[in-house]
Amino acid sequence: MSVLLESSSTSAAMRRNFWAGVWRVMKRKPSRMVGAVLVLGFVFMGVFGPMFYPAQLPLDPTQITAPPSWQHWLGTDDQGRDVIALVVTGSRYVLLAALVTAVITVVLGTAIGLFSGFKRGRWDNVLMRLTDMKLTIPGLPLLLVLSTVWKFSSAIQMGLVLGLLGWGGVARAVRSQTLSLRERGFIEAARGLGLPTRHIVGKELLPSMAPYIAMNMLIAVTGGVYAQVGLFFLGVLPYESNNWGQMLNTAVFRSGALQVPSALGFLIGPLLAILLLTLAIVLVVDAMDEIFNPRLREE
């Protein structure tokens, strides 16, 4: 019983020290705190924003393509909908597709990289040659071809396709990490004790790589945002759901935002959202890198 109590108190102390270290890292550079708040803000906006701030058609036809005003801070689109409301409602599709993209990318890439790096030998050669083939296929032309065959009618379908096309880089990076970790003393000790592979991978390797995998997840979210926004901007995807890329396409090619000053807000809105989301993720990844890499800490 005393051993259990001592182990429990040790675990609690380690958790307190960890969160204390997190707070020190975040406090050292307030911009990181801003990034974390922005990420949480975008998540809140994607989940609850469309319920509180829907993009409604106006009752007054004179509000179509209206310039910025106190009522519409960034003006309205070619249908008279508030630009900020469109950014808010479009965030749900963008964030959901980006999250699905990141999950598929990281899970698939991590599984392949772990298996390849840990097993080595023939499996490593086969999986890495497949990964190399995947990395040599240009993603954008392939997406353009797929979009003509498979109509992405939902954010989940979009994220699934992007994730299946984007796992190669993660697999390569995770394999490199696995090759480095498998030579460490604690892995050698576990193998010397005859522990099964699932225990070594699940209880030794994965926990050691969790911070690295989490950072790859955030980076993959950014990649998912850029990929889908680019496809919508090019106009190769259906206009069934509001999306920041669709807003950019409408602003440039239908509303003439580059020539008409009153429509400029319709271009600024989604661009500002993409910029803030990317900046927030970069700041959070920077904080995570210092939290989980002791050599970067300035104690």
ZIFENNOR-V234976 format. One record per pair of residues at least 6 apart in sequence whose C-alpha atoms are under 7 Angstrom apart, sorted by the first residue. I is the first residue (numbers start at 1). J is the second residue. Records with the same first field share a line. If there is no record, write none. Layout:
BEGIN
I=J  J
END
This chain:
BEGIN
22=291
25=287  291
26=32  33  287
31=283
32=283  284  287
35=280  281  283  284
36=280  284
38=280
39=277  280  281
45=88
46=88  91  92  95
47=92
49=88  89
50=88  89
53=85
54=85  89
55=81  82  85  86  89
56=81
57=79  80  81
58=80  81
63=76  80
64=76  77  78  79  80
65=75  76  77  78  80  262  263
66=75  76  262
67=75  76  262  263
68=74  75  265
69=75
72=82
74=83  84  265  266  269
75=82  83  265  266
76=82  83  266
77=83  266
78=255
83=266  269
84=269
87=244  269  270
89=242
90=242  243  244
93=155  243
94=225  243
96=155
97=155  156  158  159
98=159  221  224  225
99=221
100=156  159  160
101=159  160  162  163  221  224
102=163  217  220  221  224
103=217
104=160  163  164
105=163  164  166  167
106=167  170  216  217
108=167
109=167  168  170  171
110=170  171  174
112=171
113=171  172  174  175
114=174  175  178
116=123  124  127  175
117=124  175  178  179
118=178  179  182
131=168
134=168
135=168
144=236
147=236  237
152=158  237
162=224
190=200
211=292
215=285
218=281
222=278
229=244  245
230=245
231=237
232=245  246
233=245  246  248  249
234=249
235=249
244=270
247=270
248=267  270
251=257  266  267
252=258
255=263
257=263  264  267
258=264
290=296  297
END
